[in-house]
Amino acid sequence: MADRMSDLVNELTGDVRSASTWSIVLSVLMIAAGVIAIGLPMTAGAAVTMIVGWLLLFSAVFHLVLAFTGGRPGAVVGEILLAALYAFIGYYLLAHPSVGLASLTAAITAYLFLEGILEFMLSYMLRRLPGAGWLLFDGIVTLALAIYIVSTWRSSESWVLGLLVGVSMLFSGVTRLMLSIAVRRAVAS
């Protein structure tokens, strides 16, 4: 019985160590991508716009395929309408990247406000765990970024999206790195 328990603990420790290794690798990649986006904010903003446009076009294709897999007539019509909407918005973003960039900047602003609030809530829920202060720090930075977008809307909408996504990725990467290291240390002790 003791051997089986020891084997389970060793297996669990190995699984946590493996997962934290991948989490550290992902964190480092997020940090690197954030630094690149900060260095090239207009390019990063355009890239985000293009990626979202293509993702919407791919989603349109998937909804169209899903529409013809059968089902109720109302569901088929709904899927076709969703496909048309996704295709229109995706095409519009790709055809008019500057307008798409402004629209995505507004959407990112709303997202960053929500993310900041959720990071505050999560940091409060996990306040007793090591590394939870990093979640609070991430929430503060994320909310500050959202406020910055709103306060400089007209003068900086062409580059702010790339910069803010880069800064958010950088701080999220650092936060996840610190949490992964804290998990690894907790398992080791």
MIFIMAR-531939 format. One line per field, with one value per residue: residue number from 1; residue in three letters; x negated, y, z of N, C-alpha, C, O in turn. Coordinates in steps of 0.2 Angstrom, whole numbers. Example, Ala and Ser with C-alpha at 12.3 -4.5 7.8 and 13.67 -1.06 7.14 Angstrom:
<rs>
n 1; 2
res ALA; SER
n_east -66; -64
n_north -28; -11
n_up 39; 35
ca_east -62; -68
ca_north -22; -5
ca_up 39; 36
c_east -66; -64
c_north -16; 0
c_up 39; 39
o_east -71; -67
o_north -17; 6
o_up 42; 40
</rs>
This chain:
<rs>
n 1; 2; 3; 4; 5; 6; 7; 8; 9; 10; 11; 12; 13; 14; 15; 16; 17; 18; 19; 20; 21; 22; 23; 24; 25; 26; 27; 28; 29; 30; 31; 32; 33; 34; 35; 36; 37; 38; 39; 40; 41; 42; 43; 44; 45; 46; 47; 48; 49; 50; 51; 52; 53; 54; 55; 56; 57; 58; 59; 60; 61; 62; 63; 64; 65; 66; 67; 68; 69; 70; 71; 72; 73; 74; 75; 76; 77; 78; 79; 80; 81; 82; 83; 84; 85; 86; 87; 88; 89; 90; 91; 92; 93; 94; 95; 96; 97; 98; 99; 100; 101; 102; 103; 104; 105; 106; 107; 108; 109; 110; 111; 112; 113; 114; 115; 116; 117; 118; 119; 120; 121; 122; 123; 124; 125; 126; 127; 128; 129; 130; 131; 132; 133; 134; 135; 136; 137; 138; 139; 140; 141; 142; 143; 144; 145; 146; 147; 148; 149; 150; 151; 152; 153; 154; 155; 156; 157; 158; 159; 160; 161; 162; 163; 164; 165; 166; 167; 168; 169; 170; 171; 172; 173; 174; 175; 176; 177; 178; 179; 180; 181; 182; 183; 184; 185; 186; 187; 188; 189
res MET; ALA; ASP; ARG; MET; SER; ASP; LEU; VAL; ASN; GLU; LEU; THR; GLY; ASP; VAL; ARG; SER; ALA; SER; THR; TRP; SER; ILE; VAL; LEU; SER; VAL; LEU; MET; ILE; ALA; ALA; GLY; VAL; ILE; ALA; ILE; GLY; LEU; PRO; MET; THR; ALA; GLY; ALA; ALA; VAL; THR; MET; ILE; VAL; GLY; TRP; LEU; LEU; LEU; PHE; SER; ALA; VAL; PHE; HIS; LEU; VAL; LEU; ALA; PHE; THR; GLY; GLY; ARG; PRO; GLY; ALA; VAL; VAL; GLY; GLU; ILE; LEU; LEU; ALA; ALA; LEU; TYR; ALA; PHE; ILE; GLY; TYR; TYR; LEU; LEU; ALA; HIS; PRO; SER; VAL; GLY; LEU; ALA; SER; LEU; THR; ALA; ALA; ILE; THR; ALA; TYR; LEU; PHE; LEU; GLU; GLY; ILE; LEU; GLU; PHE; MET; LEU; SER; TYR; MET; LEU; ARG; ARG; LEU; PRO; GLY; ALA; GLY; TRP; LEU; LEU; PHE; ASP; GLY; ILE; VAL; THR; LEU; ALA; LEU; ALA; ILE; TYR; ILE; VAL; SER; THR; TRP; ARG; SER; SER; GLU; SER; TRP; VAL; LEU; GLY; LEU; LEU; VAL; GLY; VAL; SER; MET; LEU; PHE; SER; GLY; VAL; THR; ARG; LEU; MET; LEU; SER; ILE; ALA; VAL; ARG; ARG; ALA; VAL; ALA; SER
n_east -4; -10; -20; -12; -6; -17; -21; -10; -11; -24; -21; -11; -19; -28; -20; -15; -27; -30; -19; -21; -34; -30; -22; -30; -38; -28; -26; -38; -38; -27; -31; -42; -35; -27; -37; -41; -30; -28; -39; -36; -23; -13; -14; -11; 2; 8; 6; 14; 26; 27; 26; 38; 47; 45; 48; 61; 66; 63; 71; 83; 83; 84; 96; 104; 102; 107; 120; 125; 125; 136; 151; 163; 174; 174; 162; 152; 154; 150; 137; 132; 134; 126; 114; 113; 113; 101; 92; 94; 89; 76; 71; 72; 63; 51; 51; 52; 41; 37; 49; 54; 44; 47; 59; 56; 48; 57; 64; 54; 51; 63; 62; 50; 54; 63; 54; 45; 54; 58; 45; 43; 53; 49; 37; 40; 48; 38; 29; 22; 13; -4; -11; 0; 1; -5; 6; 14; 6; 5; 19; 20; 11; 17; 30; 25; 20; 31; 38; 29; 30; 43; 41; 33; 38; 41; 29; 20; 25; 20; 8; 9; 16; 7; -3; 3; 8; -5; -10; -1; -3; -16; -16; -6; -13; -24; -18; -12; -23; -29; -19; -20; -33; -31; -22; -31; -41; -33; -29; -41; -45
n_north -6; 6; 7; 9; 21; 29; 28; 34; 47; 50; 49; 59; 70; 70; 73; 85; 92; 91; 97; 110; 113; 114; 125; 135; 136; 141; 153; 160; 161; 169; 180; 184; 186; 197; 207; 209; 213; 225; 232; 234; 241; 245; 236; 225; 228; 228; 215; 208; 212; 207; 193; 191; 194; 183; 172; 174; 172; 159; 154; 157; 148; 136; 137; 137; 124; 117; 120; 113; 100; 94; 94; 104; 115; 128; 129; 127; 138; 148; 145; 147; 161; 165; 161; 170; 182; 181; 180; 192; 201; 197; 198; 212; 217; 212; 219; 232; 237; 248; 253; 242; 240; 250; 246; 234; 239; 245; 234; 227; 236; 234; 221; 221; 228; 219; 208; 213; 216; 202; 197; 204; 198; 184; 185; 189; 178; 168; 173; 167; 159; 156; 167; 174; 187; 191; 190; 200; 211; 209; 212; 225; 231; 228; 234; 247; 248; 248; 259; 268; 267; 272; 285; 290; 289; 295; 300; 289; 277; 270; 263; 259; 247; 236; 239; 238; 225; 219; 223; 218; 204; 202; 205; 196; 184; 185; 184; 171; 164; 167; 161; 147; 144; 145; 135; 124; 125; 123; 110; 103; 105
n_up 0; 4; -5; -17; -15; -14; -27; -34; -29; -35; -48; -50; -46; -56; -67; -64; -64; -78; -84; -79; -85; -98; -97; -93; -104; -113; -107; -109; -123; -124; -118; -127; -139; -134; -132; -145; -152; -145; -149; -163; -165; -174; -185; -177; -174; -186; -190; -180; -184; -197; -194; -186; -196; -205; -197; -194; -207; -209; -199; -205; -215; -208; -202; -213; -218; -207; -208; -218; -213; -209; -200; -191; -201; -197; -189; -199; -207; -198; -196; -209; -210; -199; -205; -216; -210; -202; -213; -220; -211; -208; -221; -223; -213; -218; -231; -227; -218; -209; -204; -198; -189; -180; -175; -169; -160; -151; -147; -141; -130; -123; -119; -112; -101; -95; -93; -84; -73; -70; -67; -55; -47; -47; -41; -29; -25; -25; -15; -4; -9; -15; -26; -30; -29; -41; -50; -46; -49; -63; -66; -62; -71; -83; -83; -82; -95; -103; -99; -104; -118; -120; -116; -125; -138; -152; -156; -156; -162; -172; -169; -156; -153; -156; -148; -135; -135; -135; -123; -114; -117; -114; -99; -95; -99; -90; -78; -79; -80; -67; -59; -63; -59; -46; -43; -47; -37; -26; -28; -27; -14
ca_east 0; -14; -23; -7; -5; -23; -21; -5; -14; -29; -18; -8; -24; -31; -15; -15; -33; -30; -15; -24; -39; -27; -19; -36; -40; -23; -27; -44; -36; -22; -36; -45; -30; -25; -42; -41; -24; -30; -44; -33; -16; -9; -14; -7; 9; 11; 6; 19; 32; 27; 27; 45; 51; 44; 51; 68; 67; 63; 77; 89; 83; 86; 103; 108; 102; 111; 127; 127; 124; 143; 154; 170; 173; 172; 155; 149; 155; 146; 130; 130; 134; 120; 108; 113; 111; 93; 88; 94; 85; 69; 69; 72; 57; 46; 51; 51; 38; 37; 56; 54; 40; 50; 65; 53; 45; 63; 66; 49; 52; 68; 59; 45; 57; 66; 49; 43; 58; 57; 39; 43; 57; 45; 31; 44; 50; 32; 24; 18; 8; -10; -11; 7; 0; -6; 12; 16; 2; 8; 25; 19; 8; 22; 35; 22; 19; 38; 39; 24; 33; 49; 39; 29; 42; 41; 22; 16; 28; 16; 3; 11; 18; 1; -7; 6; 8; -11; -11; 3; -6; -22; -14; -3; -19; -28; -13; -11; -30; -30; -15; -23; -39; -29; -20; -36; -44; -28; -29; -48; -46
ca_north 0; 12; 8; 11; 28; 32; 28; 39; 53; 51; 50; 66; 75; 70; 76; 93; 95; 91; 103; 117; 114; 117; 132; 140; 137; 145; 159; 163; 163; 175; 186; 186; 189; 203; 211; 210; 218; 232; 235; 235; 241; 246; 230; 220; 229; 226; 208; 206; 214; 202; 186; 191; 193; 176; 168; 175; 169; 151; 152; 157; 141; 130; 137; 135; 117; 114; 121; 107; 93; 92; 97; 108; 121; 135; 129; 128; 145; 151; 143; 151; 168; 166; 161; 176; 188; 180; 181; 199; 205; 195; 201; 219; 218; 211; 224; 239; 236; 253; 253; 236; 241; 255; 242; 229; 243; 246; 228; 225; 240; 231; 214; 222; 230; 213; 204; 217; 214; 195; 196; 206; 193; 178; 186; 189; 171; 164; 177; 164; 155; 159; 170; 177; 194; 193; 191; 207; 215; 209; 215; 233; 233; 227; 240; 254; 248; 249; 266; 272; 266; 276; 292; 292; 286; 297; 301; 283; 271; 266; 259; 257; 240; 232; 240; 236; 218; 217; 224; 213; 197; 203; 204; 189; 179; 186; 182; 164; 162; 167; 156; 141; 143; 144; 128; 120; 125; 120; 102; 101; 105
ca_up 0; 4; -12; -22; -13; -16; -35; -36; -28; -39; -55; -49; -46; -63; -71; -62; -67; -85; -86; -77; -90; -104; -95; -93; -111; -116; -104; -112; -129; -123; -116; -133; -143; -132; -134; -153; -153; -142; -154; -169; -163; -180; -188; -173; -174; -193; -190; -176; -188; -202; -191; -184; -202; -208; -192; -196; -214; -208; -195; -209; -219; -204; -200; -219; -218; -202; -210; -223; -210; -208; -194; -192; -206; -193; -188; -206; -209; -193; -198; -215; -208; -196; -210; -220; -205; -201; -220; -222; -206; -210; -228; -222; -209; -223; -236; -224; -211; -204; -200; -194; -183; -175; -172; -165; -154; -147; -144; -136; -124; -118; -117; -107; -95; -92; -91; -78; -67; -69; -64; -48; -44; -47; -36; -22; -23; -23; -11; 1; -13; -17; -33; -32; -30; -48; -53; -44; -53; -70; -66; -62; -78; -89; -82; -84; -102; -105; -98; -108; -124; -120; -115; -131; -143; -158; -158; -156; -163; -177; -166; -149; -152; -156; -142; -129; -135; -134; -116; -111; -118; -109; -92; -94; -99; -84; -73; -79; -78; -60; -56; -65; -55; -39; -43; -47; -31; -21; -29; -25; -7
c_east -4; -18; -18; -6; -11; -23; -16; -8; -20; -26; -15; -13; -27; -26; -15; -21; -33; -25; -18; -30; -36; -24; -25; -38; -35; -24; -32; -42; -31; -26; -39; -41; -28; -31; -42; -36; -25; -34; -41; -26; -11; -9; -10; 0; 12; 11; 12; 26; 33; 29; 35; 49; 51; 48; 59; 70; 67; 69; 83; 89; 86; 93; 107; 108; 107; 119; 129; 126; 131; 146; 161; 169; 171; 164; 150; 148; 150; 139; 128; 130; 128; 114; 108; 111; 103; 89; 88; 89; 77; 67; 68; 65; 51; 45; 50; 48; 37; 44; 56; 50; 43; 56; 62; 50; 51; 64; 60; 49; 58; 65; 54; 48; 60; 60; 46; 47; 58; 51; 39; 47; 53; 40; 34; 45; 43; 27; 20; 12; 2; -9; -5; 6; -2; 1; 15; 13; 4; 14; 24; 16; 13; 27; 31; 21; 26; 40; 35; 27; 39; 46; 35; 32; 40; 33; 18; 19; 25; 11; 4; 13; 12; -3; -4; 7; 1; -13; -7; 0; -12; -21; -11; -8; -23; -24; -13; -18; -31; -26; -18; -29; -37; -26; -25; -40; -39; -29; -36; -49; -41
c_north 6; 13; 11; 19; 32; 33; 33; 46; 55; 53; 57; 71; 76; 74; 83; 96; 96; 97; 110; 118; 117; 124; 137; 141; 142; 152; 163; 165; 169; 181; 189; 189; 196; 209; 213; 215; 225; 236; 237; 236; 242; 240; 225; 221; 227; 218; 205; 207; 208; 195; 186; 190; 186; 171; 168; 172; 161; 149; 152; 150; 136; 131; 135; 127; 114; 115; 115; 100; 91; 96; 100; 113; 127; 135; 130; 135; 149; 151; 147; 158; 170; 166; 167; 182; 187; 182; 188; 203; 203; 198; 209; 221; 217; 217; 231; 238; 242; 254; 247; 236; 245; 251; 237; 233; 244; 240; 226; 229; 236; 224; 216; 225; 224; 209; 207; 215; 207; 194; 198; 201; 187; 179; 186; 182; 167; 168; 173; 159; 159; 161; 173; 184; 196; 193; 198; 212; 215; 212; 223; 235; 233; 232; 246; 254; 250; 256; 271; 272; 272; 284; 295; 290; 288; 298; 295; 277; 267; 261; 256; 250; 235; 233; 237; 228; 215; 217; 219; 206; 197; 201; 198; 184; 179; 183; 174; 161; 161; 162; 149; 139; 142; 137; 123; 119; 122; 112; 100; 101; 100
c_up 0; -2; -17; -21; -15; -24; -37; -35; -33; -46; -55; -50; -53; -68; -70; -65; -74; -87; -84; -82; -96; -103; -95; -100; -115; -113; -108; -119; -129; -122; -123; -138; -141; -133; -141; -154; -150; -146; -160; -168; -169; -184; -184; -174; -181; -193; -186; -180; -194; -199; -189; -191; -205; -203; -193; -202; -213; -204; -200; -213; -215; -202; -207; -219; -213; -204; -214; -220; -208; -202; -196; -197; -203; -191; -194; -208; -204; -194; -204; -214; -204; -200; -214; -216; -204; -208; -221; -217; -207; -216; -227; -218; -214; -228; -233; -217; -206; -200; -196; -188; -178; -171; -167; -159; -149; -143; -139; -130; -120; -115; -111; -100; -91; -90; -84; -72; -65; -65; -56; -44; -42; -41; -29; -20; -22; -19; -6; -3; -15; -25; -35; -32; -37; -52; -52; -48; -60; -71; -66; -69; -83; -88; -84; -92; -105; -105; -102; -115; -125; -120; -121; -138; -150; -160; -159; -159; -169; -174; -159; -148; -152; -150; -136; -129; -133; -126; -112; -111; -114; -102; -91; -95; -93; -78; -73; -78; -71; -56; -57; -61; -48; -38; -43; -40; -25; -22; -26; -18; -3
o_east -3; -19; -20; -6; -10; -25; -18; -7; -20; -29; -15; -13; -29; -28; -14; -21; -35; -27; -17; -31; -38; -24; -23; -40; -37; -23; -32; -44; -31; -25; -39; -42; -27; -29; -43; -36; -23; -34; -44; -22; -6; -3; -6; 4; 18; 16; 15; 30; 38; 33; 38; 54; 56; 51; 62; 76; 72; 72; 87; 95; 90; 97; 112; 113; 110; 123; 135; 127; 132; 142; 163; 163; 167; 161; 145; 143; 147; 135; 122; 125; 125; 109; 102; 107; 99; 84; 83; 85; 73; 61; 63; 62; 46; 40; 48; 51; 37; 44; 59; 51; 42; 57; 64; 50; 50; 66; 62; 48; 56; 67; 54; 46; 59; 61; 45; 45; 58; 51; 36; 45; 53; 38; 31; 44; 44; 21; 15; 8; 2; -7; -4; 10; -1; 1; 18; 15; 4; 15; 28; 18; 13; 29; 35; 22; 26; 42; 37; 27; 39; 49; 35; 28; 37; 32; 13; 16; 26; 9; 1; 11; 12; -5; -7; 6; 0; -15; -10; 0; -14; -24; -12; -8; -24; -27; -14; -18; -33; -28; -17; -30; -40; -27; -25; -42; -42; -28; -36; -53; -41
o_north 11; 19; 15; 22; 37; 38; 37; 50; 61; 57; 61; 76; 81; 78; 87; 101; 101; 101; 114; 124; 122; 128; 143; 147; 146; 157; 169; 170; 173; 186; 195; 194; 200; 214; 219; 219; 230; 242; 242; 231; 239; 238; 221; 217; 224; 215; 200; 202; 206; 191; 181; 186; 184; 167; 163; 169; 158; 144; 148; 147; 132; 125; 132; 124; 109; 111; 114; 95; 85; 100; 100; 116; 131; 140; 133; 138; 154; 156; 150; 162; 175; 170; 170; 186; 192; 185; 191; 207; 207; 200; 212; 225; 221; 219; 235; 239; 241; 255; 248; 234; 244; 251; 236; 230; 243; 239; 223; 227; 236; 223; 212; 223; 223; 206; 203; 213; 205; 189; 195; 199; 184; 175; 184; 180; 162; 166; 176; 157; 165; 157; 176; 187; 202; 197; 201; 217; 221; 216; 226; 240; 238; 235; 250; 259; 254; 260; 276; 277; 276; 288; 301; 289; 285; 297; 295; 272; 261; 256; 252; 246; 231; 228; 234; 225; 210; 213; 216; 202; 192; 197; 195; 179; 174; 179; 171; 156; 156; 158; 144; 134; 138; 134; 118; 114; 118; 109; 94; 97; 100
o_up -4; -4; -21; -26; -18; -27; -42; -39; -36; -50; -60; -53; -55; -72; -75; -68; -77; -92; -88; -83; -99; -107; -97; -102; -118; -117; -109; -121; -134; -125; -124; -141; -145; -135; -143; -158; -153; -148; -163; -171; -169; -186; -187; -174; -181; -196; -188; -180; -195; -202; -190; -191; -207; -206; -193; -203; -216; -205; -199; -214; -217; -202; -206; -221; -214; -202; -214; -224; -205; -199; -201; -197; -205; -192; -193; -209; -207; -194; -204; -216; -205; -200; -215; -219; -205; -207; -223; -219; -207; -216; -229; -220; -213; -230; -237; -212; -200; -194; -190; -182; -172; -165; -162; -153; -143; -137; -134; -124; -114; -110; -106; -95; -85; -84; -80; -66; -59; -61; -52; -39; -37; -37; -25; -14; -17; -19; -5; 1; -16; -29; -40; -36; -39; -57; -56; -51; -63; -76; -70; -71; -87; -94; -87; -94; -110; -109; -105; -119; -129; -123; -122; -143; -154; -166; -162; -157; -169; -178; -157; -143; -147; -147; -131; -124; -130; -123; -107; -106; -111; -99; -86; -91; -90; -74; -68; -75; -68; -52; -53; -58; -45; -33; -39; -38; -21; -17; -24; -15; 3
</rs>
